[in-house]
């Protein structure tokens, strides 16, 4: 009796589907570039690289008060709608969301060529996010009678360490460094300065987009004062 060799096509196809599903899962949680790094083997604590990038830090205003007066399901729906707009704008212009922190987001636009290209992409993403949130606020207010979701955003250009950081049994693929600290502190100036978008001097030096200078401002934990700019209508 002749024995036929087992067919492997089905097994290989199944393995391919599993790999594709795992890749999609990694990308959903880490972002496209970060997921690719992990899949390529950058999965050990302490592994990372220094890159230059335009950074975007943004969060919602008065969201703590809103969440305390709103049903949890409505809070989640509001957060999802906000993240859809800001993350969608980041991805549309070639950036990558590194993390969501409560109602905040940190995103990067890595410098692949001229720094001006990354800065312009980050600026266009902020403009697109503002337009998306304006439309969302109109929908929330008119038909639904819900309050608007104001937000603040800051942009900076600098070097970051991008890689695995954390405990031996729990890692986070993220970015750290002085540039990350600066963009976070700069975003915190949005409320005191009454602006929804703030831009560092490092980004302003690389863009031809018309900006409004707001002078130099001290940032908590940052030694040198930071030249600050904004968009004309922000």
C-alpha positions as CSV (number, residue, x, y, z in Angstrom):
1,X,0.0,0.0,0.0
2,X,1.4,3.3,-1.0
3,X,1.6,6.0,1.7
4,X,1.2,9.5,0.6
5,X,3.3,12.3,2.1
6,X,1.2,14.6,4.2
7,X,0.4,17.9,2.6
8,X,2.0,20.9,4.2
9,X,0.2,23.7,2.3
10,X,-2.6,23.9,4.9
11,X,-0.2,24.0,7.8
12,X,2.0,26.6,6.2
13,X,-1.1,28.7,5.3
14,X,-2.3,28.5,8.9
15,X,1.1,29.5,10.2
16,X,1.1,32.5,7.8
17,X,-2.3,33.6,9.1
18,X,-1.1,33.3,12.7
19,X,2.0,35.4,11.9
20,X,-0.2,38.0,10.1
21,X,-2.6,38.1,13.0
22,X,0.2,38.6,15.5
23,X,1.8,41.3,13.4
24,X,-1.6,43.1,13.2
25,X,-2.0,42.8,17.0
26,X,1.5,44.2,17.6
27,X,0.9,47.1,15.3
28,X,-2.4,47.9,17.0
29,X,-0.7,48.1,20.4
30,X,2.7,49.4,19.5
31,X,2.3,51.3,16.2
32,X,3.7,50.3,12.8
33,X,7.3,51.3,13.2
34,X,7.6,50.1,16.8
35,X,5.9,46.8,15.9
36,X,8.3,46.3,13.1
37,X,11.3,46.9,15.4
38,X,10.0,44.3,17.9
39,X,9.3,41.8,15.2
40,X,12.8,42.3,13.9
41,X,14.2,41.2,17.3
42,X,14.4,44.4,19.3
43,X,12.6,42.8,22.3
44,X,15.2,43.0,25.0
45,X,15.3,45.5,27.8
46,X,17.8,48.2,27.1
47,X,17.7,47.8,23.3
48,X,17.0,51.0,21.4
49,X,18.4,53.7,19.2
50,X,18.7,57.4,19.2
51,X,16.7,59.1,16.5
52,X,15.8,62.6,15.6
53,X,12.1,63.4,15.4
54,X,9.4,66.0,15.5
55,X,7.3,65.2,18.7
56,X,3.7,66.0,19.3
57,X,2.2,66.0,22.8
58,X,-1.5,66.6,23.3
59,X,-4.3,66.2,25.8
60,X,-7.9,67.2,26.5
61,X,-8.7,70.2,28.7
62,X,-10.8,69.8,31.8
63,X,-11.3,66.1,31.1
64,X,-11.1,65.1,34.8
65,X,-14.1,67.3,35.6
66,X,-16.0,66.0,32.6
67,X,-15.3,62.3,33.5
68,X,-16.5,62.8,37.1
69,X,-19.9,64.2,35.8
70,X,-20.3,61.7,33.0
71,X,-21.2,58.0,32.7
72,X,-18.2,55.7,32.1
73,X,-19.5,54.5,28.7
74,X,-19.9,58.2,27.6
75,X,-16.4,58.9,28.8
76,X,-14.9,56.1,26.8
77,X,-16.9,57.1,23.7
78,X,-15.5,60.7,24.1
79,X,-12.0,59.4,24.5
80,X,-12.3,57.1,21.5
81,X,-13.7,60.0,19.3
82,X,-10.8,62.2,20.4
83,X,-8.1,59.6,19.8
84,X,-9.7,58.8,16.4
85,X,-9.1,62.4,15.4
86,X,-5.7,63.0,16.8
87,X,-4.2,59.6,15.9
88,X,-5.9,59.7,12.5
89,X,-4.2,63.0,11.8
90,X,-0.8,61.8,13.0
91,X,-1.0,58.6,10.8
92,X,-2.3,60.5,7.8
93,X,0.9,62.6,7.7
94,X,3.4,59.8,8.4
95,X,3.7,60.0,12.1
96,X,3.3,57.3,14.7
97,X,1.5,57.3,18.0
98,X,3.8,56.0,20.7
99,X,1.3,56.0,23.6
100,X,-2.0,57.0,25.0
101,X,-1.7,58.3,28.6
102,X,-5.1,58.8,30.1
103,X,-6.6,61.5,27.8
104,X,-3.1,62.4,26.5
105,X,-1.1,61.2,23.5
106,X,2.6,61.2,22.5
107,X,3.4,60.9,18.8
108,X,6.6,61.1,16.7
109,X,7.4,62.1,13.2
110,X,10.9,60.5,12.6
111,X,13.4,62.6,10.6
112,X,14.1,60.5,7.5
113,X,15.5,63.3,5.3
114,X,15.4,67.0,6.0
115,X,14.2,67.9,9.5
116,X,11.8,70.4,7.8
117,X,9.8,67.6,6.3
118,X,9.1,66.0,9.7
119,X,8.3,69.4,11.2
120,X,5.9,70.3,8.4
121,X,4.2,66.9,8.7
122,X,3.7,67.4,12.4
123,X,2.3,70.9,11.8
124,X,-0.1,69.6,9.2
125,X,-1.2,66.8,11.5
126,X,-2.0,69.4,14.3
127,X,-4.0,71.5,11.8
128,X,-5.9,68.4,10.6
129,X,-6.6,67.3,14.2
130,X,-8.0,70.8,15.1
131,X,-10.3,70.6,12.1
132,X,-11.5,67.1,13.0
133,X,-12.1,68.2,16.6
134,X,-14.0,71.3,15.5
135,X,-16.3,69.0,13.5
136,X,-16.7,66.6,16.4
137,X,-17.6,69.5,18.8
138,X,-20.2,70.7,16.4
139,X,-21.8,67.2,16.3
140,X,-21.6,66.9,20.1
141,X,-23.1,70.3,20.8
142,X,-25.9,70.6,18.2
143,X,-27.6,67.2,17.9
144,X,-26.4,65.7,21.2
145,X,-26.3,68.6,23.6
146,X,-22.9,67.6,24.8
147,X,-20.0,69.9,25.9
148,X,-17.1,70.5,23.5
149,X,-13.7,68.7,23.9
150,X,-11.1,71.4,23.9
151,X,-7.5,70.3,23.7
152,X,-3.9,71.5,23.9
153,X,-1.0,70.4,21.7
154,X,2.7,71.1,21.5
155,X,5.4,70.4,18.9
156,X,9.1,70.1,19.4
157,X,12.1,68.8,17.4
158,X,14.9,66.8,19.0
159,X,16.7,63.6,19.7
160,X,15.0,60.8,21.5
161,X,16.0,57.3,22.7
162,X,13.4,55.0,21.1
163,X,13.3,51.4,22.4
164,X,12.5,49.0,25.2
165,X,12.3,50.4,28.7
166,X,10.8,48.8,31.8
167,X,11.0,46.0,34.3
168,X,12.5,42.6,33.5
169,X,9.1,41.1,33.0
170,X,7.1,44.1,31.7
171,X,8.5,46.2,28.9
172,X,7.2,49.3,27.1
173,X,8.5,50.3,23.6
174,X,8.6,54.1,23.9
175,X,10.7,57.2,23.7
176,X,12.5,59.1,26.4
177,X,15.0,62.0,26.6
178,X,15.1,65.7,27.2
179,X,13.1,66.4,24.0
180,X,10.2,64.3,25.3
181,X,10.4,66.2,28.6
182,X,10.4,69.5,26.8
183,X,7.4,68.8,24.6
184,X,5.4,67.6,27.6
185,X,6.3,70.8,29.6
186,X,5.5,73.0,26.6
187,X,2.1,71.4,26.2
188,X,1.5,72.3,29.8
189,X,1.8,76.0,28.9
190,X,-1.2,75.9,26.6
191,X,-3.6,76.8,29.3
192,X,-1.6,79.6,31.0
193,X,-0.9,81.2,27.6
194,X,-4.5,80.7,26.4
195,X,-3.4,78.9,23.3
196,X,-4.5,75.5,21.9
197,X,-1.2,74.9,20.0
198,X,2.4,75.8,21.1
199,X,5.5,75.3,18.9
200,X,9.1,75.3,20.1
201,X,11.8,77.4,18.5
202,X,13.4,74.2,17.2
203,X,10.4,73.5,15.0
204,X,9.8,77.1,14.1
205,X,13.4,77.3,12.7
206,X,12.6,74.4,10.3
207,X,9.2,75.5,8.9
208,X,8.0,78.1,6.4
209,X,4.5,78.0,7.9
210,X,3.6,81.5,9.3
211,X,3.8,81.4,13.1
212,X,3.2,84.0,15.8
213,X,6.0,84.4,18.3
214,X,5.1,84.4,22.0
215,X,8.5,85.1,23.5
216,X,10.7,82.9,25.6
217,X,9.2,81.0,28.5
218,X,10.7,79.0,31.3
219,X,9.7,75.3,31.5
220,X,9.7,73.3,34.7
221,X,12.8,71.1,34.8
222,X,14.3,72.6,31.7
223,X,17.4,74.7,32.2
224,X,17.2,77.2,29.3
225,X,14.1,79.3,28.4
226,X,12.2,78.0,25.4
227,X,11.3,80.3,22.5
228,X,7.6,79.6,21.9
229,X,5.4,80.2,18.8
230,X,1.8,79.4,17.9
231,X,-0.4,79.3,14.8
232,X,-2.2,82.5,13.9
233,X,-5.6,81.1,14.7
234,X,-4.7,79.0,17.7
